[in-house]
Amino acid sequence: MTQQYIPLSIPQINGNEWKYVKECLDTGWVSSVGPFVGRFEEAVAAYLGVEDAVAVSTGTAALHTALLIAGVNAGEEVIVPALTFVAPVNAICYVGASPIFMDVSEQSWGLDVEKLASFLNENCEVRGETCFNKNTNKKIRAIVVVHILGLCCNMDPITHLAKQYYLKIIEDAAEGMGVCYKGKPIGTFGDLGAFSFNGNKVVTAGGGGMIVAKKEKDLAYARYLTTQAKDDPLEYIHNEIGYNYRLTNIQAAVGLAQMEQLQNFLQKKKQIALYYEESFKNLEGITLMPMPDFCKPTYWLYAILLRKQVTVQERKMFIQKLNEEGVGARSFWHPIYKLTPFQQFETYKIENTMPLYERGICLPSSVGMKMEDLERVVRSVKNVLLY
Ligand SMILES: *Cc1c(COP(=O)(O)O)cnc(C)c1O
């Protein structure tokens, strides 16, 4: 049986991508200077309802830069959820800081607010205007809030705690373009926010990232740091260590064309999610994605949970069988604190992360999926469930 493989999340290139890229090639503006970079930044800023945004080469670069701007120094600590793609944790390590892994909640699959509060109240103290971890006597500088799979975290209590403990908030909204928390786009709640335009994200630029910030001076600093910290470009004066993190005009051309289609993409993602929800809601052994009332999700990847008692091995088999039937399902990320480079770091009351990892399955959610693809995914899930 050779059926076409239904991938997890692939881009749809149906808009002005060709036209804009051709314009780059025809004019010779192919590199990191060119009109599309600014136009892409403006399009993203307008959508998010902010003044400005800084385009960078990847979402990971956006996170790295955001941590630098938040003033996270080597030897300090940063709180991050235990259930996340590895990128924000890597970025914390790039600046020489240590992650503190916090549990996630069943309600949002993001940072567990109660645990964050009890960790700060019991294990930390503010001296002057700095938060110290009483266990390690190190400074905790920031929280990286990761919004996963097109859901969002409960920002109000997180913001309140961050203020109380003098912590900067960096939102990792790489998966969250279009997600709203209480009616406002995520990425705009923290001191800094990072987006990704990797090929599998809601909007792609081939590769790319975007930094947004509350303060204008932080954005100006982001632009400076990500263009080699040029102080006098004619005389090659650089007064700080900079990075070559700028997006190219070609990538921005693709990104802009994709942003123009965002509303359509989101509509399609929603239809996919509704179809899955309708198909699975009465199935025993399947839990649907949570729907916290503070969040308007985008369902970047629609995910389900298998029954509570499932083992990792059984879940792996489940995914393997789906893959064999041509359904590109994937697991959640391996719990980060268990990976070799990160085993040395502190964890706090991690209880919900492991069961989510054990039970979670992401289903194909590409914008271009046809009804027959959706039907096939549902049929396969039901088949494997009965097996
Ligand atoms: C994709 C992703 C990133 C990294 O983005 P890149 O553009 O691939 O560097 C960061 N955080 C999360 C949660 C992601 O899913």
The ligand as a Gaussian input file, in Angstrom:
#p B3LYP/6-31G(d) Opt

LIG

0 1
 C       11.260000      26.679000      16.349000
 C       11.431000      27.123000      17.742000
 C       12.501000      27.941000      18.121000
 C       13.668000      28.249000      17.246000
 O       13.416000      28.836000      16.070000
 P       14.475000      28.695000      14.861000
 O       14.002000      29.723000      13.913000
 O       14.340000      27.297000      14.352000
 O       15.823000      28.982000      15.402000
 C       12.545000      28.411000      19.412000
 N       11.620000      28.058000      20.313000
 C       10.589000      27.249000      20.008000
 C        9.591000      26.912000      21.058000
 C       10.470000      26.735000      18.718000
 O        9.486000      25.901000      18.430000

